[in-house]
Amino acid sequence: MATVDLELEDVSAACCPPLASAPLSEDDAQVLAGRLRALADPARLRLMSLVMAGDGGEACVCDLTGAVALSQPTVSHHLKVLVDAGLLRREKRGRWSWYRAVPGALDALALVLRHSATGEGYATPR
């Protein structure tokens, strides 16, 4: 089974330092904005959740189409955006594509967005 996209070796290093630690470079801001933009769409956020909650932390595109009530081409487009943003990994198995979250991708985003290493400055979420 061959992985179609390139696996990020260190997702946290692939983007940027925490926002509160230093000003973002223009390049880092572009990468971070692209990942946040990919997650900002309700359909993509739901697809990300469905993939991560799937059996073994993965899901087939064939199972996702009915779950979000979107056409197969639309679901495939949204999944491609998530793959291109480095949030999902795609693997072809026969004629179907299976998706799995890139390990640490969401953790890396959370780390970048934290106010400090201890989380100071944030109210407890409700």
Phi and psi in radians as a Rosetta constraint file:
Dihedral C 1 N 2 CA 2 C 2 CIRCULARHARMONIC -1.689 0.35
Dihedral N 2 CA 2 C 2 N 3 CIRCULARHARMONIC 2.409 0.35
Dihedral C 2 N 3 CA 3 C 3 CIRCULARHARMONIC -1.433 0.35
Dihedral N 3 CA 3 C 3 N 4 CIRCULARHARMONIC 2.317 0.35
Dihedral C 3 N 4 CA 4 C 4 CIRCULARHARMONIC -1.395 0.35
Dihedral N 4 CA 4 C 4 N 5 CIRCULARHARMONIC -0.707 0.35
Dihedral C 4 N 5 CA 5 C 5 CIRCULARHARMONIC -1.740 0.35
Dihedral N 5 CA 5 C 5 N 6 CIRCULARHARMONIC 2.947 0.35
Dihedral C 5 N 6 CA 6 C 6 CIRCULARHARMONIC -1.411 0.35
Dihedral N 6 CA 6 C 6 N 7 CIRCULARHARMONIC 2.305 0.35
Dihedral C 6 N 7 CA 7 C 7 CIRCULARHARMONIC -1.386 0.35
Dihedral N 7 CA 7 C 7 N 8 CIRCULARHARMONIC 2.319 0.35
Dihedral C 7 N 8 CA 8 C 8 CIRCULARHARMONIC -1.326 0.35
Dihedral N 8 CA 8 C 8 N 9 CIRCULARHARMONIC 2.224 0.35
Dihedral C 8 N 9 CA 9 C 9 CIRCULARHARMONIC -1.294 0.35
Dihedral N 9 CA 9 C 9 N 10 CIRCULARHARMONIC -0.705 0.35
Dihedral C 9 N 10 CA 10 C 10 CIRCULARHARMONIC -2.454 0.35
Dihedral N 10 CA 10 C 10 N 11 CIRCULARHARMONIC 1.669 0.35
Dihedral C 10 N 11 CA 11 C 11 CIRCULARHARMONIC -1.071 0.35
Dihedral N 11 CA 11 C 11 N 12 CIRCULARHARMONIC -0.682 0.35
Dihedral C 11 N 12 CA 12 C 12 CIRCULARHARMONIC -1.112 0.35
Dihedral N 12 CA 12 C 12 N 13 CIRCULARHARMONIC -0.609 0.35
Dihedral C 12 N 13 CA 13 C 13 CIRCULARHARMONIC -1.402 0.35
Dihedral N 13 CA 13 C 13 N 14 CIRCULARHARMONIC -0.335 0.35
Dihedral C 13 N 14 CA 14 C 14 CIRCULARHARMONIC -1.302 0.35
Dihedral N 14 CA 14 C 14 N 15 CIRCULARHARMONIC -0.207 0.35
Dihedral C 14 N 15 CA 15 C 15 CIRCULARHARMONIC -2.037 0.35
Dihedral N 15 CA 15 C 15 N 16 CIRCULARHARMONIC -1.615 0.35
Dihedral C 15 N 16 CA 16 C 16 CIRCULARHARMONIC -2.810 0.35
Dihedral N 16 CA 16 C 16 N 17 CIRCULARHARMONIC 2.894 0.35
Dihedral C 16 N 17 CA 17 C 17 CIRCULARHARMONIC -1.316 0.35
Dihedral N 17 CA 17 C 17 N 18 CIRCULARHARMONIC 2.867 0.35
Dihedral C 17 N 18 CA 18 C 18 CIRCULARHARMONIC -0.917 0.35
Dihedral N 18 CA 18 C 18 N 19 CIRCULARHARMONIC 2.464 0.35
Dihedral C 18 N 19 CA 19 C 19 CIRCULARHARMONIC -0.979 0.35
Dihedral N 19 CA 19 C 19 N 20 CIRCULARHARMONIC -0.615 0.35
Dihedral C 19 N 20 CA 20 C 20 CIRCULARHARMONIC -1.392 0.35
Dihedral N 20 CA 20 C 20 N 21 CIRCULARHARMONIC -0.177 0.35
Dihedral C 20 N 21 CA 21 C 21 CIRCULARHARMONIC -1.515 0.35
Dihedral N 21 CA 21 C 21 N 22 CIRCULARHARMONIC -0.544 0.35
Dihedral C 21 N 22 CA 22 C 22 CIRCULARHARMONIC -2.903 0.35
Dihedral N 22 CA 22 C 22 N 23 CIRCULARHARMONIC 2.687 0.35
Dihedral C 22 N 23 CA 23 C 23 CIRCULARHARMONIC -1.096 0.35
Dihedral N 23 CA 23 C 23 N 24 CIRCULARHARMONIC 2.495 0.35
Dihedral C 23 N 24 CA 24 C 24 CIRCULARHARMONIC -1.255 0.35
Dihedral N 24 CA 24 C 24 N 25 CIRCULARHARMONIC 2.480 0.35
Dihedral C 24 N 25 CA 25 C 25 CIRCULARHARMONIC -1.310 0.35
Dihedral N 25 CA 25 C 25 N 26 CIRCULARHARMONIC 2.893 0.35
Dihedral C 25 N 26 CA 26 C 26 CIRCULARHARMONIC -1.070 0.35
Dihedral N 26 CA 26 C 26 N 27 CIRCULARHARMONIC -0.736 0.35
Dihedral C 26 N 27 CA 27 C 27 CIRCULARHARMONIC -1.133 0.35
Dihedral N 27 CA 27 C 27 N 28 CIRCULARHARMONIC -0.781 0.35
Dihedral C 27 N 28 CA 28 C 28 CIRCULARHARMONIC -1.094 0.35
Dihedral N 28 CA 28 C 28 N 29 CIRCULARHARMONIC -0.678 0.35
Dihedral C 28 N 29 CA 29 C 29 CIRCULARHARMONIC -1.097 0.35
Dihedral N 29 CA 29 C 29 N 30 CIRCULARHARMONIC -0.666 0.35
Dihedral C 29 N 30 CA 30 C 30 CIRCULARHARMONIC -1.123 0.35
Dihedral N 30 CA 30 C 30 N 31 CIRCULARHARMONIC -0.787 0.35
Dihedral C 30 N 31 CA 31 C 31 CIRCULARHARMONIC -1.123 0.35
Dihedral N 31 CA 31 C 31 N 32 CIRCULARHARMONIC -0.848 0.35
Dihedral C 31 N 32 CA 32 C 32 CIRCULARHARMONIC -1.086 0.35
Dihedral N 32 CA 32 C 32 N 33 CIRCULARHARMONIC -0.773 0.35
Dihedral C 32 N 33 CA 33 C 33 CIRCULARHARMONIC -1.074 0.35
Dihedral N 33 CA 33 C 33 N 34 CIRCULARHARMONIC -0.680 0.35
Dihedral C 33 N 34 CA 34 C 34 CIRCULARHARMONIC -1.103 0.35
Dihedral N 34 CA 34 C 34 N 35 CIRCULARHARMONIC -0.727 0.35
Dihedral C 34 N 35 CA 35 C 35 CIRCULARHARMONIC -1.210 0.35
Dihedral N 35 CA 35 C 35 N 36 CIRCULARHARMONIC -0.731 0.35
Dihedral C 35 N 36 CA 36 C 36 CIRCULARHARMONIC -1.167 0.35
Dihedral N 36 CA 36 C 36 N 37 CIRCULARHARMONIC -0.671 0.35
Dihedral C 36 N 37 CA 37 C 37 CIRCULARHARMONIC -1.097 0.35
Dihedral N 37 CA 37 C 37 N 38 CIRCULARHARMONIC -0.685 0.35
Dihedral C 37 N 38 CA 38 C 38 CIRCULARHARMONIC -1.088 0.35
Dihedral N 38 CA 38 C 38 N 39 CIRCULARHARMONIC -0.671 0.35
Dihedral C 38 N 39 CA 39 C 39 CIRCULARHARMONIC -1.447 0.35
Dihedral N 39 CA 39 C 39 N 40 CIRCULARHARMONIC -0.299 0.35
Dihedral C 39 N 40 CA 40 C 40 CIRCULARHARMONIC -1.282 0.35
Dihedral N 40 CA 40 C 40 N 41 CIRCULARHARMONIC -0.249 0.35
Dihedral C 40 N 41 CA 41 C 41 CIRCULARHARMONIC -1.437 0.35
Dihedral N 41 CA 41 C 41 N 42 CIRCULARHARMONIC 2.248 0.35
Dihedral C 41 N 42 CA 42 C 42 CIRCULARHARMONIC -1.004 0.35
Dihedral N 42 CA 42 C 42 N 43 CIRCULARHARMONIC -0.683 0.35
Dihedral C 42 N 43 CA 43 C 43 CIRCULARHARMONIC -1.145 0.35
Dihedral N 43 CA 43 C 43 N 44 CIRCULARHARMONIC -0.743 0.35
Dihedral C 43 N 44 CA 44 C 44 CIRCULARHARMONIC -1.203 0.35
Dihedral N 44 CA 44 C 44 N 45 CIRCULARHARMONIC -0.664 0.35
Dihedral C 44 N 45 CA 45 C 45 CIRCULARHARMONIC -1.097 0.35
Dihedral N 45 CA 45 C 45 N 46 CIRCULARHARMONIC -0.717 0.35
Dihedral C 45 N 46 CA 46 C 46 CIRCULARHARMONIC -1.165 0.35
Dihedral N 46 CA 46 C 46 N 47 CIRCULARHARMONIC -0.742 0.35
Dihedral C 46 N 47 CA 47 C 47 CIRCULARHARMONIC -1.077 0.35
Dihedral N 47 CA 47 C 47 N 48 CIRCULARHARMONIC -0.715 0.35
Dihedral C 47 N 48 CA 48 C 48 CIRCULARHARMONIC -1.036 0.35
Dihedral N 48 CA 48 C 48 N 49 CIRCULARHARMONIC -0.767 0.35
Dihedral C 48 N 49 CA 49 C 49 CIRCULARHARMONIC -1.124 0.35
Dihedral N 49 CA 49 C 49 N 50 CIRCULARHARMONIC -0.758 0.35
Dihedral C 49 N 50 CA 50 C 50 CIRCULARHARMONIC -1.109 0.35
Dihedral N 50 CA 50 C 50 N 51 CIRCULARHARMONIC -0.708 0.35
Dihedral C 50 N 51 CA 51 C 51 CIRCULARHARMONIC -1.124 0.35
Dihedral N 51 CA 51 C 51 N 52 CIRCULARHARMONIC -0.857 0.35
Dihedral C 51 N 52 CA 52 C 52 CIRCULARHARMONIC -1.153 0.35
Dihedral N 52 CA 52 C 52 N 53 CIRCULARHARMONIC -0.547 0.35
Dihedral C 52 N 53 CA 53 C 53 CIRCULARHARMONIC -1.533 0.35
Dihedral N 53 CA 53 C 53 N 54 CIRCULARHARMONIC -0.083 0.35
Dihedral C 53 N 54 CA 54 C 54 CIRCULARHARMONIC -1.185 0.35
Dihedral N 54 CA 54 C 54 N 55 CIRCULARHARMONIC 2.883 0.35
Dihedral C 54 N 55 CA 55 C 55 CIRCULARHARMONIC -0.949 0.35
Dihedral N 55 CA 55 C 55 N 56 CIRCULARHARMONIC 2.157 0.35
Dihedral C 55 N 56 CA 56 C 56 CIRCULARHARMONIC 1.223 0.35
Dihedral N 56 CA 56 C 56 N 57 CIRCULARHARMONIC 0.265 0.35
Dihedral C 56 N 57 CA 57 C 57 CIRCULARHARMONIC 1.267 0.35
Dihedral N 57 CA 57 C 57 N 58 CIRCULARHARMONIC 0.446 0.35
Dihedral C 57 N 58 CA 58 C 58 CIRCULARHARMONIC -2.494 0.35
Dihedral N 58 CA 58 C 58 N 59 CIRCULARHARMONIC 2.857 0.35
Dihedral C 58 N 59 CA 59 C 59 CIRCULARHARMONIC -2.648 0.35
Dihedral N 59 CA 59 C 59 N 60 CIRCULARHARMONIC 2.605 0.35
Dihedral C 59 N 60 CA 60 C 60 CIRCULARHARMONIC -1.568 0.35
Dihedral N 60 CA 60 C 60 N 61 CIRCULARHARMONIC 2.476 0.35
Dihedral C 60 N 61 CA 61 C 61 CIRCULARHARMONIC -0.986 0.35
Dihedral N 61 CA 61 C 61 N 62 CIRCULARHARMONIC -0.529 0.35
Dihedral C 61 N 62 CA 62 C 62 CIRCULARHARMONIC -1.121 0.35
Dihedral N 62 CA 62 C 62 N 63 CIRCULARHARMONIC -0.489 0.35
Dihedral C 62 N 63 CA 63 C 63 CIRCULARHARMONIC -1.549 0.35
Dihedral N 63 CA 63 C 63 N 64 CIRCULARHARMONIC -0.380 0.35
Dihedral C 63 N 64 CA 64 C 64 CIRCULARHARMONIC -1.399 0.35
Dihedral N 64 CA 64 C 64 N 65 CIRCULARHARMONIC -0.522 0.35
Dihedral C 64 N 65 CA 65 C 65 CIRCULARHARMONIC -1.019 0.35
Dihedral N 65 CA 65 C 65 N 66 CIRCULARHARMONIC -0.854 0.35
Dihedral C 65 N 66 CA 66 C 66 CIRCULARHARMONIC -1.215 0.35
Dihedral N 66 CA 66 C 66 N 67 CIRCULARHARMONIC -0.545 0.35
Dihedral C 66 N 67 CA 67 C 67 CIRCULARHARMONIC -1.191 0.35
Dihedral N 67 CA 67 C 67 N 68 CIRCULARHARMONIC -0.479 0.35
Dihedral C 67 N 68 CA 68 C 68 CIRCULARHARMONIC -1.941 0.35
Dihedral N 68 CA 68 C 68 N 69 CIRCULARHARMONIC 0.035 0.35
Dihedral C 68 N 69 CA 69 C 69 CIRCULARHARMONIC 0.942 0.35
Dihedral N 69 CA 69 C 69 N 70 CIRCULARHARMONIC 0.740 0.35
Dihedral C 69 N 70 CA 70 C 70 CIRCULARHARMONIC -2.147 0.35
Dihedral N 70 CA 70 C 70 N 71 CIRCULARHARMONIC 2.764 0.35
Dihedral C 70 N 71 CA 71 C 71 CIRCULARHARMONIC -1.195 0.35
Dihedral N 71 CA 71 C 71 N 72 CIRCULARHARMONIC 2.759 0.35
Dihedral C 71 N 72 CA 72 C 72 CIRCULARHARMONIC -1.037 0.35
Dihedral N 72 CA 72 C 72 N 73 CIRCULARHARMONIC -0.756 0.35
Dihedral C 72 N 73 CA 73 C 73 CIRCULARHARMONIC -1.088 0.35
Dihedral N 73 CA 73 C 73 N 74 CIRCULARHARMONIC -0.633 0.35
Dihedral C 73 N 74 CA 74 C 74 CIRCULARHARMONIC -1.196 0.35
Dihedral N 74 CA 74 C 74 N 75 CIRCULARHARMONIC -0.754 0.35
Dihedral C 74 N 75 CA 75 C 75 CIRCULARHARMONIC -1.087 0.35
Dihedral N 75 CA 75 C 75 N 76 CIRCULARHARMONIC -0.777 0.35
Dihedral C 75 N 76 CA 76 C 76 CIRCULARHARMONIC -1.066 0.35
Dihedral N 76 CA 76 C 76 N 77 CIRCULARHARMONIC -0.677 0.35
Dihedral C 76 N 77 CA 77 C 77 CIRCULARHARMONIC -1.086 0.35
Dihedral N 77 CA 77 C 77 N 78 CIRCULARHARMONIC -0.837 0.35
Dihedral C 77 N 78 CA 78 C 78 CIRCULARHARMONIC -1.078 0.35
Dihedral N 78 CA 78 C 78 N 79 CIRCULARHARMONIC -0.709 0.35
Dihedral C 78 N 79 CA 79 C 79 CIRCULARHARMONIC -1.149 0.35
Dihedral N 79 CA 79 C 79 N 80 CIRCULARHARMONIC -0.657 0.35
Dihedral C 79 N 80 CA 80 C 80 CIRCULARHARMONIC -1.085 0.35
Dihedral N 80 CA 80 C 80 N 81 CIRCULARHARMONIC -0.708 0.35
Dihedral C 80 N 81 CA 81 C 81 CIRCULARHARMONIC -1.062 0.35
Dihedral N 81 CA 81 C 81 N 82 CIRCULARHARMONIC -0.745 0.35
Dihedral C 81 N 82 CA 82 C 82 CIRCULARHARMONIC -1.177 0.35
Dihedral N 82 CA 82 C 82 N 83 CIRCULARHARMONIC -0.643 0.35
Dihedral C 82 N 83 CA 83 C 83 CIRCULARHARMONIC -1.155 0.35
Dihedral N 83 CA 83 C 83 N 84 CIRCULARHARMONIC -0.822 0.35
Dihedral C 83 N 84 CA 84 C 84 CIRCULARHARMONIC -1.092 0.35
Dihedral N 84 CA 84 C 84 N 85 CIRCULARHARMONIC -0.518 0.35
Dihedral C 84 N 85 CA 85 C 85 CIRCULARHARMONIC -1.396 0.35
Dihedral N 85 CA 85 C 85 N 86 CIRCULARHARMONIC -0.092 0.35
Dihedral C 85 N 86 CA 86 C 86 CIRCULARHARMONIC 1.444 0.35
Dihedral N 86 CA 86 C 86 N 87 CIRCULARHARMONIC 0.338 0.35
Dihedral C 86 N 87 CA 87 C 87 CIRCULARHARMONIC -1.740 0.35
Dihedral N 87 CA 87 C 87 N 88 CIRCULARHARMONIC -0.513 0.35
Dihedral C 87 N 88 CA 88 C 88 CIRCULARHARMONIC -2.145 0.35
Dihedral N 88 CA 88 C 88 N 89 CIRCULARHARMONIC 2.722 0.35
Dihedral C 88 N 89 CA 89 C 89 CIRCULARHARMONIC -2.027 0.35
Dihedral N 89 CA 89 C 89 N 90 CIRCULARHARMONIC 2.443 0.35
Dihedral C 89 N 90 CA 90 C 90 CIRCULARHARMONIC -1.957 0.35
Dihedral N 90 CA 90 C 90 N 91 CIRCULARHARMONIC 2.422 0.35
Dihedral C 90 N 91 CA 91 C 91 CIRCULARHARMONIC -2.353 0.35
Dihedral N 91 CA 91 C 91 N 92 CIRCULARHARMONIC 2.227 0.35
Dihedral C 91 N 92 CA 92 C 92 CIRCULARHARMONIC -1.448 0.35
Dihedral N 92 CA 92 C 92 N 93 CIRCULARHARMONIC 2.284 0.35
Dihedral C 92 N 93 CA 93 C 93 CIRCULARHARMONIC -2.292 0.35
Dihedral N 93 CA 93 C 93 N 94 CIRCULARHARMONIC 1.816 0.35
Dihedral C 93 N 94 CA 94 C 94 CIRCULARHARMONIC 1.170 0.35
Dihedral N 94 CA 94 C 94 N 95 CIRCULARHARMONIC -2.210 0.35
Dihedral C 94 N 95 CA 95 C 95 CIRCULARHARMONIC -1.698 0.35
Dihedral N 95 CA 95 C 95 N 96 CIRCULARHARMONIC -0.007 0.35
Dihedral C 95 N 96 CA 96 C 96 CIRCULARHARMONIC -1.871 0.35
Dihedral N 96 CA 96 C 96 N 97 CIRCULARHARMONIC 2.643 0.35
Dihedral C 96 N 97 CA 97 C 97 CIRCULARHARMONIC -1.793 0.35
Dihedral N 97 CA 97 C 97 N 98 CIRCULARHARMONIC 2.363 0.35
Dihedral C 97 N 98 CA 98 C 98 CIRCULARHARMONIC -1.948 0.35
Dihedral N 98 CA 98 C 98 N 99 CIRCULARHARMONIC 2.519 0.35
Dihedral C 98 N 99 CA 99 C 99 CIRCULARHARMONIC -2.152 0.35
Dihedral N 99 CA 99 C 99 N 100 CIRCULARHARMONIC 2.534 0.35
Dihedral C 99 N 100 CA 100 C 100 CIRCULARHARMONIC -2.556 0.35
Dihedral N 100 CA 100 C 100 N 101 CIRCULARHARMONIC 2.540 0.35
Dihedral C 100 N 101 CA 101 C 101 CIRCULARHARMONIC -1.152 0.35
Dihedral N 101 CA 101 C 101 N 102 CIRCULARHARMONIC 2.480 0.35
Dihedral C 101 N 102 CA 102 C 102 CIRCULARHARMONIC -1.216 0.35
Dihedral N 102 CA 102 C 102 N 103 CIRCULARHARMONIC 2.174 0.35
Dihedral C 102 N 103 CA 103 C 103 CIRCULARHARMONIC -0.966 0.35
Dihedral N 103 CA 103 C 103 N 104 CIRCULARHARMONIC 2.225 0.35
Dihedral C 103 N 104 CA 104 C 104 CIRCULARHARMONIC 1.446 0.35
Dihedral N 104 CA 104 C 104 N 105 CIRCULARHARMONIC -0.076 0.35
Dihedral C 104 N 105 CA 105 C 105 CIRCULARHARMONIC -1.102 0.35
Dihedral N 105 CA 105 C 105 N 106 CIRCULARHARMONIC -0.831 0.35
Dihedral C 105 N 106 CA 106 C 106 CIRCULARHARMONIC -1.258 0.35
Dihedral N 106 CA 106 C 106 N 107 CIRCULARHARMONIC -0.592 0.35
Dihedral C 106 N 107 CA 107 C 107 CIRCULARHARMONIC -1.083 0.35
Dihedral N 107 CA 107 C 107 N 108 CIRCULARHARMONIC -0.701 0.35
Dihedral C 107 N 108 CA 108 C 108 CIRCULARHARMONIC -1.125 0.35
Dihedral N 108 CA 108 C 108 N 109 CIRCULARHARMONIC -0.708 0.35
Dihedral C 108 N 109 CA 109 C 109 CIRCULARHARMONIC -1.113 0.35
Dihedral N 109 CA 109 C 109 N 110 CIRCULARHARMONIC -0.749 0.35
Dihedral C 109 N 110 CA 110 C 110 CIRCULARHARMONIC -1.089 0.35
Dihedral N 110 CA 110 C 110 N 111 CIRCULARHARMONIC -0.696 0.35
Dihedral C 110 N 111 CA 111 C 111 CIRCULARHARMONIC -1.117 0.35
Dihedral N 111 CA 111 C 111 N 112 CIRCULARHARMONIC -0.725 0.35
Dihedral C 111 N 112 CA 112 C 112 CIRCULARHARMONIC -1.095 0.35
Dihedral N 112 CA 112 C 112 N 113 CIRCULARHARMONIC -0.645 0.35
Dihedral C 112 N 113 CA 113 C 113 CIRCULARHARMONIC -1.486 0.35
Dihedral N 113 CA 113 C 113 N 114 CIRCULARHARMONIC -0.217 0.35
Dihedral C 113 N 114 CA 114 C 114 CIRCULARHARMONIC -1.102 0.35
Dihedral N 114 CA 114 C 114 N 115 CIRCULARHARMONIC 2.512 0.35
Dihedral C 114 N 115 CA 115 C 115 CIRCULARHARMONIC -1.199 0.35
Dihedral N 115 CA 115 C 115 N 116 CIRCULARHARMONIC -0.702 0.35
Dihedral C 115 N 116 CA 116 C 116 CIRCULARHARMONIC -2.686 0.35
Dihedral N 116 CA 116 C 116 N 117 CIRCULARHARMONIC 3.035 0.35
Dihedral C 116 N 117 CA 117 C 117 CIRCULARHARMONIC -1.073 0.35
Dihedral N 117 CA 117 C 117 N 118 CIRCULARHARMONIC -0.479 0.35
Dihedral C 117 N 118 CA 118 C 118 CIRCULARHARMONIC -1.687 0.35
Dihedral N 118 CA 118 C 118 N 119 CIRCULARHARMONIC -0.049 0.35
Dihedral C 118 N 119 CA 119 C 119 CIRCULARHARMONIC 1.418 0.35
Dihedral N 119 CA 119 C 119 N 120 CIRCULARHARMONIC 0.180 0.35
Dihedral C 119 N 120 CA 120 C 120 CIRCULARHARMONIC -1.052 0.35
Dihedral N 120 CA 120 C 120 N 121 CIRCULARHARMONIC 2.583 0.35
Dihedral C 120 N 121 CA 121 C 121 CIRCULARHARMONIC 1.683 0.35
Dihedral N 121 CA 121 C 121 N 122 CIRCULARHARMONIC -0.055 0.35
Dihedral C 121 N 122 CA 122 C 122 CIRCULARHARMONIC -1.961 0.35
Dihedral N 122 CA 122 C 122 N 123 CIRCULARHARMONIC 2.468 0.35
Dihedral C 122 N 123 CA 123 C 123 CIRCULARHARMONIC -1.341 0.35
Dihedral N 123 CA 123 C 123 N 124 CIRCULARHARMONIC 2.704 0.35
Dihedral C 123 N 124 CA 124 C 124 CIRCULARHARMONIC -1.168 0.35
Dihedral N 124 CA 124 C 124 N 125 CIRCULARHARMONIC 2.203 0.35
Dihedral C 124 N 125 CA 125 C 125 CIRCULARHARMONIC -1.112 0.35
Dihedral N 125 CA 125 C 125 N 126 CIRCULARHARMONIC 2.559 0.35
